[in-house]
Structures are given as structure tokens and as C-alpha cells.
């Protein structure tokens, strides 16, 4: 069974805890097995990369590591700060809304 997350790809999120607290970025990828998301420009780690071919270079590369989904909060466009997500049924569609101002996310 596939896990469901309230945060989706291309959402703007803010890091709530950890070394990158306060940084904002967009969700690049969701990792359901680890309950994590990869956010652009956040949780940058150095990784030793092996040279695979003549054209590719090896060395130390900086990549974005996954961050647990509980440590990020979605940013409301109207409020401009991290908020909790609620749901509202609009006809036969279920839409995500901001719990603070009621704006659709």
C-alpha cells in the first residue's frame, strides 16, 4: 500500500527544525520508503562520486539529501508562513486549504 503525504511535488516548504531551520525551497521529490522529501537548496551534503566513464568526472559532489516530512511545513501564498493543511470537498474534488486563512493551496 502506498503512503499518502499532505505535501506534494512543487510545493513551497519551509524547514521547521534541524541545521537548515528557516530555509525555504520547493519539493523536488518525495521518498515514501523513508517518509522523506528532497527540497531544492536544503540539506546539502557532500558525497564522494566515483568516475564512471571517460567523460564523467569523479570527485566530491554536493547533493540534496532527504529530510523527514515532519520537519518541513508547507508555506501558504497568502499568509507567507508555514501552516497546517486542511481539506475541503468542492463538488466531487477534494482540495487542500490553509487552516489559518482558508486559502486553497
Secondary structure, 3 states (H helix, E strand, C coil): CCCCCCCCCCCEEEECCCCCCCCEEEEEEEEHHHCEEEECCCCEEEEEECCCCCCCCCEEEEEECCEEHHHEEEECCCCCCEECEEEEEECCEEEEEECCCCCEC
